[in-house]
């Protein structure tokens, strides 16, 4: 029997989806792709394959999980299997450079960014910036490598110290610092290529923005707002009635880049200009924020995958019936 296959490397992030599958009585199986073997002479099973591979997998000692997943997705796609968040989506997940270049093709503004390999080139890239700037990892997730600098001397001290943390792919991004009037960013969620909701994320405690309940704040540096409010609001709040022209641009971007399920993050400066800086194709959700708003991302994903499975089974049944008649 066909089923839904969930490709991932972090069991904690899949638990809410397991619950949603159970509520809808959907057959599923997990493919935990931290390591393994792939026999290219054997065809893959029938089903719907949902790719949730993460750019931060190396932080959980799964260094080559994205590369292994890329091989598996190539195998699935070569056999015509239904893949949700395909090889192109994975390529964008693990490279912010690829994200920014693609986003700009759809009229989406991104921060001024220079990619650099090597400590000297990082410093030279920063000299091209006007004013304060941040560094971040090209293959990241969880705010990895995000640090704010106000001058070149501070950056030089950092990159030449034992505290310097290189990106796992060797590419460090030097990026324009966007000064926001309030310490928050906005994350726009999509399921099945359609807008689900937008959530306001308080960044005053750091830039660990994973909404999942199991995520912890692990980075004291933040590119927006350097002081925490005396009485902080809930860290994640779903925005009622959110509507912005960027949604339509995001939808075209994801539709034409193999992405069906994603969270896209942007920040607004003091003039209201927005800058998009991250695309998360293995998006997670915050249960408190969802309970408050009565909206549930994992349930929406489960329903969407269930519909894809139903369509797949109906299509195969129809094809078999036609073959029998002819």
C-alpha positions in Angstrom: 0.0 0.0 0.0 1.3 3.5 -0.8 2.1 5.7 2.1 3.7 9.0 3.1 7.4 8.9 3.6 9.0 11.7 5.8 12.6 12.3 5.0 14.4 14.0 7.9 17.3 13.9 10.5 15.7 15.3 13.6 13.0 13.1 15.4 12.0 15.8 17.8 10.8 18.0 15.0 8.7 15.2 13.5 6.7 14.4 16.6 3.9 16.9 16.0 3.5 15.6 12.5 3.3 12.1 13.8 0.4 13.2 16.0 -1.3 14.9 13.0 -1.0 11.8 10.8 -2.5 9.7 13.6 -5.5 12.1 13.9 -6.1 11.8 10.2 -5.4 8.0 10.1 -2.8 8.4 7.4 -0.2 5.7 6.7 3.4 7.0 7.0 7.0 5.9 7.4 10.0 7.9 8.5 13.3 7.9 6.6 16.0 9.1 9.0 18.8 10.0 6.6 21.8 10.7 8.8 23.7 7.9 7.1 23.0 4.7 5.2 23.2 3.1 1.8 21.3 3.5 -1.5 21.0 0.7 -4.1 20.5 2.5 -7.4 19.5 -0.7 -9.1 16.3 -1.0 -7.0 13.3 1.2 -7.7 11.8 3.2 -4.8 8.5 2.3 -3.2 5.3 4.0 -4.3 4.1 6.9 -2.2 4.5 10.6 -1.4 7.9 11.7 -0.2 8.1 14.7 2.0 11.6 16.2 2.3 12.3 17.8 5.7 16.1 17.8 5.6 17.6 20.7 7.5 20.5 23.0 6.8 21.5 22.7 10.5 21.8 18.9 10.5 25.6 19.1 11.1 24.9 20.7 14.5 23.3 17.3 15.5 26.3 15.3 14.2 24.6 14.6 10.9 27.3 16.2 8.7 26.4 14.5 5.4 22.7 14.2 5.8 21.9 16.9 3.2 24.3 15.3 0.7 22.8 11.8 1.3 19.3 13.3 1.0 20.3 14.9 -2.3 21.2 11.5 -3.6 18.0 9.9 -2.4 15.9 12.7 -4.0 17.7 12.3 -7.3 16.8 8.6 -7.2 13.2 9.3 -6.3 12.8 11.9 -9.0 14.4 9.7 -11.6 11.7 7.2 -11.0 8.9 9.8 -11.2 8.0 9.6 -7.5 5.9 12.4 -5.9 8.3 14.5 -3.9 7.2 17.4 -1.8 10.0 19.9 -1.4 12.2 18.4 -4.2 15.9 18.6 -5.1 15.7 22.3 -6.0 14.1 23.0 -2.6 16.9 21.2 -0.8 19.5 23.2 -2.8 17.9 26.4 -1.5 17.6 25.1 2.0 21.3 24.6 2.4 22.5 27.8 0.7 21.5 31.3 1.5 23.5 32.5 -1.5 21.2 30.4 -3.7 18.2 31.7 -1.8 19.0 35.3 -2.3 19.9 35.0 -6.0 16.6 33.2 -6.6 14.5 35.6 -4.5 15.8 38.6 -6.3 14.4 37.1 -9.6 10.9 37.6 -8.2 11.3 41.2 -7.1 12.0 40.2 -3.4 14.5 42.5 -1.8 17.3 40.9 0.2 20.0 42.6 2.4 23.2 43.6 0.7 25.3 40.5 1.1 28.9 39.4 0.2 29.9 35.8 0.3 33.5 35.2 1.4 35.8 32.1 1.8 38.8 32.6 3.9 39.4 35.0 6.9 41.2 37.7 4.9 38.4 37.8 2.3 35.8 38.1 5.1 37.6 41.1 6.4 37.9 42.6 2.9 34.2 42.0 2.3 33.3 43.9 5.5 35.3 46.9 4.3 32.9 47.2 1.5 30.0 47.7 3.9 28.7 51.0 5.0 28.0 51.2 8.7 27.3 48.2 10.9 27.1 44.7 9.5 26.5 41.1 10.5 28.1 37.8 9.7 26.3 34.5 9.2 26.8 31.1 7.8 25.8 30.2 4.3 24.6 26.8 5.3 23.0 27.6 8.6 19.6 27.4 10.3 19.1 28.3 14.0 20.8 31.6 13.6 24.2 30.0 13.2 27.1 32.4 13.0 25.0 35.5 13.3 27.0 38.2 15.0 26.7 42.0 14.8 29.8 44.2 14.3 30.0 48.0 14.3 33.6 48.2 13.0 36.3 46.3 11.2 38.6 46.1 14.2 36.0 44.1 16.1 35.6 41.7 13.2 39.3 41.2 12.8 39.6 40.4 16.5 36.8 37.8 16.1 37.9 36.1 12.9 41.5 35.8 14.3 40.3 34.4 17.6 39.5 30.9 18.8 35.9 31.9 19.0 35.6 32.2 15.2 33.1 29.7 13.9 33.3 29.0 10.2 30.4 27.8 8.2 30.3 24.1 7.6 30.5 24.8 3.8 33.3 27.3 4.2 31.2 30.3 3.1 30.7 33.2 5.4 28.2 35.9 4.6 28.9 39.5 5.4 25.5 41.3 5.4 24.0 44.7 5.7 22.7 45.4 9.2 19.0 46.2 9.1 18.0 48.4 12.0 14.4 47.6 13.0 12.3 50.0 15.0 11.2 47.0 17.2 13.2 43.9 18.0 11.2 41.4 15.9 11.1 39.8 12.5 8.2 38.2 10.6 7.9 34.6 9.4 5.4 33.8 6.7 4.3 30.2 6.5 3.1 28.3 3.4 1.6 24.9 3.0 0.8 23.4 -0.4 2.2 26.6 -1.9 -0.6 28.6 -0.2 -0.3 31.2 2.5 -1.1 29.7 5.9 -0.3 32.5 8.4 2.4 35.0 9.4 4.0 35.0 12.9 5.8 37.8 14.6 9.0 36.6 16.3 10.6 38.6 19.2 14.4 38.6 18.7 15.3 40.5 21.8 16.7 37.4 23.5 18.8 36.3 20.6 18.6 35.1 17.0 17.7 31.4 17.6 14.4 31.6 15.6 13.4 28.0 15.3 9.7 28.1 16.4 9.6 24.4 17.5 9.0 23.9 21.2 12.2 21.8 21.4 14.4 24.6 20.2 16.5 26.5 22.7 18.0 30.0 22.4 21.7 29.4 21.7 23.0 32.6 20.2 23.4 35.8 22.3 24.0 37.9 19.2 21.1 39.4 17.3 21.1 41.6 14.2 17.9 43.4 15.2 17.5 45.1 18.5 20.3 44.8 21.1 18.3 45.2 24.3 15.5 43.1 25.7 12.3 44.8 26.8 11.6 44.9 30.5 8.3 43.0 30.1 8.7 40.8 27.0 5.7 39.7 25.0 5.3 36.1 23.9 8.2 35.2 21.7 5.9 33.9 18.8 2.6 35.6 18.0 0.5 34.8 14.9 -0.5 38.0 13.2 -4.3 38.3 12.7 -5.3 39.4 9.2 -1.7 39.7 7.8 -1.7 40.9 4.2 1.2 42.2 2.3 2.2 42.3 -1.5 5.3 40.2 -0.7 3.0 37.1 -0.2 2.2 37.0 -3.9 5.9 37.2 -4.8 6.8 34.5 -2.2 4.1 32.2 -3.7 5.6 32.6 -7.2 9.1 32.0 -5.9 8.2 28.8 -4.1 5.9 27.5 -7.0 8.7 27.8 -9.5 11.5 26.4 -7.2 10.1 23.1 -6.1 9.0 24.3 -2.7 5.5 23.5 -1.4 6.0 23.8 2.4 8.1 26.6 3.8 8.6 29.4 6.3 10.1 32.6 4.8 11.5 35.3 7.1 11.8 39.0 6.6 12.7 42.1 8.7 11.4 45.7 8.2 13.6 48.7 8.7 12.7 52.1 10.2 11.1 53.2 6.9 8.9 50.1 6.6 11.1 48.6 3.8 11.2 44.8 4.1 14.2 42.6 3.5 13.9 38.9 3.1 16.8 36.9 4.5 15.9 33.3 5.1 13.9 30.4 3.5 13.2 27.4 5.7 11.9 24.4 3.8 11.7 22.2 6.9 9.6 24.7 8.8 8.4 24.2 12.3 5.6 25.7 14.4 5.1 27.0 17.9 2.3 25.3 19.8 1.5 28.1 22.1 1.2 30.7 19.3 -1.0 28.3 17.3 -3.2 27.4 20.2 -3.8 31.1 20.8 -4.7 31.7 17.2 -6.5 28.4 16.5 -4.3 27.7 13.5 -2.2 24.5 13.2 0.7 24.1 10.8 1.4 20.4 11.2 -2.2 19.5 10.8 -2.3 21.5 7.6 0.8 19.7 6.3 -0.7 16.3 7.2 -3.9 17.1 5.4 -2.0 18.3 2.4 0.2 15.2 2.2 -2.9 13.1 2.8 -4.5 14.7 -0.2 -1.4 14.1 -2.3 -1.5 10.5 -1.4 -5.2 10.2 -2.2 -4.6 11.8 -5.6 -1.7 9.5 -6.2 -3.7 6.4 -5.4 -6.7 7.6 -7.4 -4.5 8.3 -10.4 -2.8 4.9 -10.2 -6.2 3.1 -9.8 -7.6 5.0 -12.8 -4.5 4.1 -14.9 -4.7 0.4 -14.0 -8.5 0.3 -14.8 -7.8 1.9 -18.2 -5.1 -0.6 -18.9 -7.4 -3.5 -18.1 -10.1 -2.1 -20.4 -7.8 -1.6 -23.4 
